[in-house]
């Protein structure tokens, strides 16, 4: 799919993902060109911009083209001077992590535990390990389409509760996550969202439950809720809906949080994995 004489888009898999070639996010872009890039994002769910040399300023500036930016409840991991840039990193200064070292090592949809979860995220690879550290993306529109009709009818209109169980993550072996302040703890009230959400732009339906943050189906006994969630997760994370992204140096990856889940894989802790992420504000799922 040609976008202009200067850059193009090439699909990376039939499931999700496309790479944008010959594009420099630091350069001005016309409204017409950006409209085509945005459409490619909607079409593929994940866009990979290769060989980007973005500063925190240009990273935030390019991200803002897709919508207003929002910070993160884990403000201690935001880049100093850049309230919209979250640091994902295993680097340490005086023994203290400069970023979230174990971020997203489970299937999740970013910040689904808030009433207004984000539309998307843009993650820039500043330093990556030689091997490992891939990110898996699962297309939840395809997952919904694969559901048997009877199951679609069963979950129509149901809602689920999402929480950010930070204390549980912090207690995991090897975690160096910093403790939350009392103010941060007060913000973790959780949220209730439809089990199936409709994308506000494409109008496609997608599953909107995830193993990382979804704890229960509202109105069901706990045993029934657990069984139903397990069944839905089996479709949500099936290999047929997954695109695996092997990072290259200076990749910038933009994903659509409204229809994609993702999962960060492990890597050799002796290697450095240092990334910056911006988050595009969203609206209430419906």
ROPA-514424 format. One line per 5 residues: number of its first residue (from 0); their letters; for each residue x, y, z of N, C-alpha, C. Coordinates in steps of 0.02 Angstrom, whole numbers. Atoms other than C-alpha are relative to their C-alpha. Layout:
BEGIN
NUM) A) X:Y:Z:X:Y:Z:X:Y:Z ~ ...
This chain:
BEGIN
0) XXXXX) 43:-60:0:0:0:0:44:62:0 ~ -42:-60:4:88:158:-59:-35:58:34 ~ 28:-59:-33:64:312:47:21:64:-35 ~ -25:-58:36:170:436:-49:62:-22:-36 ~ -62:17:35:326:445:-155:57:-11:50
5) XXXXX) -56:3:-48:430:452:5:-5:-59:48 ~ 4:57:-45:362:310:113:-58:-45:-19 ~ 50:49:17:257:154:102:-13:-45:60 ~ 19:46:-53:173:23:210:0:-71:-27 ~ -3:71:20:208:-164:200:-27:-43:56
10) XXXXX) 27:44:-53:102:-290:296:54:-49:24 ~ -48:46:-30:203:-399:416:-29:-69:12 ~ 33:64:-8:75:-536:441:-73:8:-20 ~ 72:-6:16:-104:-578:392:-43:14:61 ~ 37:-8:-63:-155:-562:575:-2:73:22
15) XXXXX) -7:-70:-22:-92:-388:620:70:22:-17 ~ -67:-26:8:57:-275:597:18:18:-71 ~ -27:-23:64:132:-175:455:58:47:15 ~ -56:-45:-10:296:-82:437:-4:58:-47 ~ -1:-61:40:310:96:376:73:12:-20
20) XXXXX) -67:-4:27:462:112:264:13:68:-31 ~ -19:-65:30:555:270:213:-33:59:34 ~ 35:-53:-36:472:375:348:44:25:57 ~ -37:-31:-55:554:496:470:-48:42:41 ~ 48:-35:-43:443:549:616:23:68:21
25) XXXXX) -25:-67:-18:555:700:645:-16:52:-53 ~ 14:-47:54:506:777:478:-73:19:-2 ~ 70:-20:7:348:875:441:-38:-50:-44 ~ 41:45:39:205:772:371:-65:36:-17 ~ 60:-34:21:57:835:271:-61:-33:30
30) XXXXX) 62:27:-27:-122:811:329:-22:-61:-40 ~ 20:56:42:-155:696:182:42:-62:14 ~ -43:57:-15:-4:587:220:-16:-29:69 ~ 16:26:-67:-49:576:404:-66:-38:-1 ~ 64:35:4:-227:527:361:9:-72:-26
35) XXXXX) -14:67:26:-158:380:262:36:-44:52 ~ -33:38:-53:-44:329:405:-50:-21:53 ~ 51:18:-51:-189:336:527:-44:-56:-25 ~ 41:53:28:-292:228:410:37:-67:1 ~ -40:61:-3:-150:103:400:2:-28:71
40) XXXXX) 3:20:-71:-148:99:591:-66:-36:15 ~ 66:31:-11:-334:60:593:-5:-66:-37 ~ 4:61:41:-314:-71:457:41:-57:30 ~ -47:52:-21:-168:-164:536:6:-8:76 ~ -2:6:-73:-184:-130:724:67:17:31
45) XXXXX) -68:-13:-24:5:-116:743:40:28:-59 ~ -44:-29:52:121:-1:643:71:2:28 ~ -71:-1:-18:310:-19:647:35:51:-43 ~ -38:-52:35:408:137:600:74:-17:9 ~ -69:22:-4:584:80:559:49:58:4
50) XXXXX) -60:-43:-1:748:167:597:-17:72:18 ~ 18:-66:-25:679:314:696:52:25:50 ~ -47:-31:-47:796:433:787:-36:56:38 ~ 42:-49:-34:667:518:896:28:20:68 ~ -13:-25:-67:708:627:1044:-65:-5:40
55) XXXXX) 63:0:-38:584:630:1188:-49:53:-25 ~ 43:-54:26:519:794:1115:-35:-21:-64 ~ 31:19:64:491:726:940:-44:-62:8 ~ 43:58:-16:421:563:1011:-68:24:23 ~ 64:-25:-25:288:658:1106:-36:40:-54
60) XXXXX) 31:-41:52:257:777:961:-34:-44:-52 ~ 30:45:50:227:635:837:-60:-37:30 ~ 55:35:-32:118:541:962:-62:43:5 ~ 57:-46:-8:8:695:986:-41:7:-64 ~ 38:-2:62:-44:684:804:-59:-50:3
65) XXXXX) 52:51:-5:-148:531:854:-50:16:55 ~ 46:-19:-53:-230:616:1002:37:29:60 ~ -30:-28:-61:-200:697:1171:39:-55:37 ~ -40:48:-38:-67:615:1278:-20:0:73 ~ 13:5:-71:-87:554:1455:61:-29:34
70) XXXXX) -55:27:-38:37:513:1591:-16:-71:23 ~ 11:67:-27:39:355:1696:-2:4:75 ~ 5:-1:-72:-8:316:1874:68:-13:33 ~ -67:13:-27:171:254:1900:46:58:-18 ~ -36:-61:18:238:431:1894:75:-5:15
75) XXXXX) -71:7:-17:403:374:1972:41:-27:-58 ~ -35:27:58:445:292:1805:-7:44:-62 ~ 3:-47:56:408:443:1696:67:33:-10 ~ -63:-32:16:555:524:1608:1:70:30 ~ -2:-67:-30:608:678:1708:-6:55:-53
80) XXXXX) 12:-55:47:545:834:1620:-48:-17:-56 ~ 45:22:53:429:732:1509:-57:-41:32 ~ 54:33:-37:265:692:1599:-41:-49:-40 ~ 38:46:42:198:593:1451:44:-58:-25 ~ -46:52:24:349:477:1426:17:-48:56
85) XXXXX) -13:52:-49:355:315:1524:64:-37:-20 ~ -63:35:13:526:231:1539:-8:-74:16 ~ -1:72:-10:531:42:1516:72:-22:-9 ~ -72:10:3:707:-11:1558:25:-43:57 ~ -33:36:-54:819:-128:1656:65:35:20
90) XXXXX) -58:-38:-22:953:6:1673:-8:22:73 ~ 2:-23:-69:998:59:1849:51:56:11 ~ -45:-53:-21:1077:214:1925:7:-6:76 ~ -13:12:-71:1159:184:2094:-44:-56:28 ~ 39:58:-21:1066:19:2101:-75:8:-5
95) XXXXX) 72:-13:3:895:99:2073:-22:-2:-73 ~ 24:3:69:797:55:1914:-22:69:-25 ~ 22:-63:28:771:204:1799:-68:-6:-33 ~ 65:11:32:614:126:1727:-31:-65:24 ~ 32:64:-15:494:-20:1737:38:-55:-35
100) XXXXX) -42:53:29:603:-172:1712:-42:-59:-24 ~ 39:60:16:467:-305:1706:-69:18:-28 ~ 65:-24:24:329:-207:1619:-31:-49:-50 ~ 40:34:50:194:-304:1529:19:-71:-15 ~ -18:70:14:259:-481:1547:-59:-47:13
105) XXXXX) 63:38:-4:81:-546:1539:-46:30:-53 ~ 47:-26:49:-61:-527:1416:-42:55:32 ~ 39:-55:-26:-146:-360:1440:-18:50:-54 ~ 17:-59:40:-229:-210:1361:16:60:43 ~ -27:-54:-41:-144:-51:1421:-53:36:40
110) XXXXX) 39:-42:-47:-224:30:1573:-75:-13:-6 ~ 72:15:4:-390:-61:1551:-34:7:68 ~ 27:-8:-67:-412:-36:1739:-23:72:14 ~ 26:-67:-7:-459:147:1710:-65:8:-39 ~ 64:-12:34:-629:215:1658:8:20:-73
115) XXXXX) -13:-24:68:-553:296:1503:67:-29:-23 ~ -64:30:21:-420:174:1440:25:32:-65 ~ -29:-35:57:-301:238:1306:-19:-30:-67 ~ 10:23:68:-328:228:1120:60:-39:-26 ~ -59:33:26:-150:177:1088:63:19:37
120) XXXXX) -66:-14:-30:34:178:1136:52:-1:-55 ~ -57:-2:47:195:219:1042:63:-14:40 ~ -58:23:-37:348:125:1105:61:3:-45 ~ -62:-9:39:522:173:1045:57:-40:32 ~ -56:41:-23:669:53:1059:65:39:-5
125) XXXXX) -62:-37:-2:822:149:1113:60:-48:4 ~ -50:53:-4:926:-4:1161:-37:-66:8 ~ 34:64:-3:876:-185:1136:51:-56:9 ~ -45:57:-6:952:-354:1181:12:-32:-68 ~ -15:33:63:1034:-456:1044:-52:-53:-17
130) XXXXX) 52:50:10:905:-594:1068:-52:7:55 ~ 54:-3:-50:739:-607:1159:-31:69:5 ~ 33:-64:-11:627:-468:1219:-51:17:-53 ~ 51:-13:50:502:-488:1077:-65:22:34 ~ 66:-17:-25:326:-418:1098:-52:-36:-42
135) XXXXX) 55:34:34:173:-522:1054:-61:46:0 ~ 62:-39:6:18:-433:990:-56:-47:-22 ~ 57:43:15:-152:-520:987:-59:42:-24 ~ 54:-37:32:-288:-455:871:-67:-23:30 ~ 61:19:-35:-447:-454:976:-63:5:-42
140) XXXXX) 56:2:48:-561:-418:829:-3:-69:-32 ~ -3:68:28:-504:-581:751:-20:-51:53 ~ 20:46:-53:-523:-666:919:-75:-2:8 ~ 73:-2:-6:-703:-607:931:-32:-35:-59 ~ 29:31:60:-739:-661:752:4:-76:4
145) XXXXX) -9:72:-4:-675:-836:795:-46:-33:52 ~ 44:29:-50:-799:-860:938:-59:-36:-32 ~ 62:31:23:-940:-984:911:-59:47:11 ~ 58:-45:-4:-1106:-896:883:-33:-5:69 ~ 33:8:-65:-1176:-969:1045:38:38:54
150) XXXXX) -40:-36:-49:-1031:-894:1144:-8:75:-10 ~ 12:-71:13:-1054:-726:1058:-66:22:32 ~ 65:-18:-29:-1236:-727:1112:3:-1:76 ~ -5:5:-73:-1188:-779:1290:32:63:30 ~ -36:-56:-29:-1069:-632:1315:-26:68:-21
155) XXXXX) 28:-64:23:-1171:-499:1225:-31:37:59 ~ 27:-41:-55:-1207:-361:1350:33:-10:67 ~ -34:11:-64:-1096:-432:1487:55:52:11 ~ -53:-46:-18:-972:-322:1580:49:-35:46 ~ -52:31:-41:-810:-363:1668:37:53:41
160) XXXXX) -38:-45:-43:-709:-286:1809:74:-8:-12 ~ -72:-2:11:-528:-234:1780:33:36:59 ~ -38:-34:-52:-401:-192:1915:75:-5:-16 ~ -74:1:5:-214:-152:1925:25:-24:67 ~ -23:28:-63:-152:-269:2061:75:9:6
165) XXXXX) -71:-17:-1:14:-181:2081:37:-36:56 ~ -32:33:-57:51:-258:2251:19:-71:-19 ~ -14:68:22:41:-432:2173:61:-2:-46 ~ -57:-3:45:162:-383:2036:64:15:38 ~ -58:-19:-39:280:-303:2160:26:-58:42
170) XXXXX) -19:56:-43:281:-463:2265:32:-57:-39 ~ -28:55:38:339:-573:2121:76:-3:9 ~ -72:11:-10:513:-647:2135:41:41:-49 ~ -44:-40:42:647:-531:2071:-25:69:-17 ~ 27:-65:16:533:-380:2056:36:55:39
175) XXXXX) -29:-58:-33:614:-212:2094:-46:61:-7 ~ 48:-55:6:456:-110:2073:-2:41:64 ~ 3:-45:-58:450:41:2187:-71:0:28 ~ 65:-1:-33:309:53:2313:-41:60:-22 ~ 46:-55:16:157:159:2277:-9:46:59
180) XXXXX) 18:-47:-52:118:315:2373:-73:-11:19 ~ 70:6:-20:-45:327:2468:-46:31:-52 ~ 40:-33:51:-110:445:2334:-8:-45:-60 ~ 4:46:56:-69:320:2197:-47:-58:17 ~ 43:56:-21:-154:180:2295:-73:20:-3
185) XXXXX) 70:-23:1:-312:285:2308:-28:2:-71 ~ 22:-4:70:-318:299:2118:-17:-68:-30 ~ 10:67:28:-323:111:2093:-68:-28:20 ~ 69:21:-17:-511:94:2105:-26:-52:-49 ~ 23:48:49:-528:-14:1950:-55:30:-45
190) XXXXX) 51:-24:48:-656:-1:1810:-40:-60:-25 ~ 44:51:30:-799:-98:1730:-11:18:-73 ~ 6:-12:72:-803:-117:1540:-39:-57:-32 ~ 33:54:37:-903:-215:1411:49:-57:-16 ~ -41:57:19:-836:-390:1378:17:4:-74
195) XXXXX) -11:-11:72:-854:-348:1194:-8:75:-12 ~ 5:-71:15:-815:-171:1140:-2:11:-75 ~ 4:-19:70:-851:-85:975:51:55:-14 ~ -50:-50:16:-707:9:896:-35:63:-25 ~ 37:-61:19:-764:191:881:13:23:-71
200) XXXXX) -15:-21:69:-681:213:710:-15:-54:-51 ~ 11:53:49:-685:45:621:-68:-32:8 ~ 65:30:-18:-848:-10:706:4:-76:8 ~ -7:71:-10:-777:-185:722:-5:-17:74 ~ 4:23:-69:-814:-284:880:65:-36:18
205) XXXXX) -61:33:-24:-670:-347:986:-10:-23:71 ~ 0:20:-70:-649:-446:1145:37:53:41 ~ -34:-49:-42:-604:-330:1288:5:-26:72 ~ -20:28:-65:-550:-443:1430:72:-24:-8 ~ -70:19:6:-370:-483:1469:25:-32:64
210) XXXXX) -24:36:-60:-276:-601:1588:35:45:50 ~ -39:-43:-45:-172:-458:1660:-42:39:49 ~ 38:-47:-41:-309:-346:1727:-73:-19:12 ~ 70:17:-8:-481:-428:1708:-7:-54:53 ~ 4:46:-56:-532:-514:1869:-68:-36:5
215) XXXXX) 65:32:-9:-718:-554:1853:-51:27:-51 ~ 58:-21:39:-874:-549:1746:-53:23:50 ~ 49:-28:-46:-1001:-438:1833:-64:-41:-2 ~ 65:32:-5:-1157:-524:1897:2:-76:-3 ~ -5:73:2:-1091:-703:1885:33:-26:64
220) XXXXX) -36:30:-56:-1042:-819:2028:74:-9:-20 ~ -71:0:14:-853:-827:2043:22:-60:-41 ~ -21:59:38:-839:-1006:1977:-21:6:-73 ~ 23:-9:69:-943:-967:1823:40:54:-36 ~ -40:-55:28:-848:-805:1796:69:-25:-20
225) XXXXX) -68:25:14:-680:-893:1806:0:-46:-61 ~ 3:45:57:-733:-1027:1682:-11:38:-65 ~ 13:-39:61:-802:-901:1558:60:40:-21 ~ -60:-38:16:-648:-791:1569:54:-46:-29 ~ -50:47:26:-535:-942:1543:-15:-19:-72
230) XXXXX) 19:17:69:-633:-989:1387:14:59:-47 ~ -12:-58:42:-625:-812:1319:75:13:-9 ~ -73:-10:6:-438:-799:1356:30:-50:-48 ~ -28:49:47:-409:-958:1256:-8:23:-72 ~ 9:-29:67:-478:-869:1102:43:63:-7
235) XXXXX) -36:-65:2:-397:-702:1147:74:-9:-12 ~ -72:10:5:-222:-777:1152:18:-59:-46 ~ -14:56:45:-237:-913:1020:52:21:-52 ~ -55:-15:46:-87:-925:903:-25:29:-66 ~ 26:-25:64:-200:-886:754:-13:75:0
240) XXXXX) 14:-72:-2:-227:-706:814:61:40:21 ~ -60:-32:-28:-47:-666:865:50:19:-54 ~ -59:-23:38:86:-563:777:57:9:50 ~ -59:-5:-44:259:-578:855:48:51:-29 ~ -46:-52:24:367:-423:841:69:-10:29
245) XXXXX) -70:4:-20:554:-450:846:30:69:-11 ~ -22:-69:2:626:-280:887:66:8:-38 ~ -62:-22:31:757:-197:780:21:67:31 ~ -21:-65:-29:863:-50:840:-38:58:-31 ~ 34:-62:19:767:114:832:-69:-12:-31
250) XXXXX) 70:10:17:598:34:797:-44:45:44 ~ 52:-34:-38:449:140:849:-65:-36:-18 ~ 58:42:12:293:32:868:-62:31:31 ~ 63:-30:-21:118:103:878:-55:-53:-4 ~ 54:49:2:-27:-10:927:-65:31:21
255) XXXXX) 68:-23:-14:-214:14:938:-26:-38:60 ~ 19:31:-63:-262:-22:1117:-73:-21:2 ~ 71:15:1:-446:-34:1071:-15:-69:-29 ~ 12:66:31:-424:-198:978:60:-47:4 ~ -60:41:-5:-250:-264:1020:19:-11:74
260) XXXXX) -33:15:-63:-180:-352:1174:74:-10:-16 ~ -70:14:12:7:-372:1197:32:-32:62 ~ -35:39:-51:134:-470:1299:75:7:-14 ~ -73:-5:7:319:-430:1326:32:-65:21 ~ -34:63:-16:431:-583:1323:66:15:36
265) XXXXX) -61:-8:-40:586:-612:1429:62:3:-44 ~ -64:-5:34:768:-585:1381:55:-8:53 ~ -57:8:-45:941:-608:1455:8:64:42 ~ -4:-61:-41:946:-488:1605:69:33:-1 ~ -65:-31:7:1130:-458:1570:1:51:-57
270) XXXXX) 6:-46:57:1077:-367:1412:-43:60:19 ~ 39:-61:-13:1003:-192:1408:-61:2:-46 ~ 62:-15:38:824:-160:1354:-26:66:27 ~ 16:-68:-23:787:26:1364:-46:31:-52 ~ 51:-25:45:629:101:1289:-38:58:31
275) XXXXX) 45:-55:-21:517:255:1297:-69:-12:-30 ~ 69:11:24:328:244:1283:-44:61:14 ~ 52:-50:-10:195:375:1257:-69:-34:-5 ~ 68:28:-4:10:344:1286:-50:50:-26 ~ 50:-43:32:-132:415:1181:-66:-8:37
280) XXXXX) 61:2:-41:-285:460:1285:-58:-27:-41 ~ 57:30:34:-447:370:1246:-66:19:31 ~ 67:-14:-24:-632:366:1284:-30:-64:31 ~ 31:56:-34:-751:252:1377:-21:-53:-51 ~ 21:54:46:-772:82:1290:-75:-9:-1
285) X) 72:15:6:-944:39:1225:-10:-60:-46
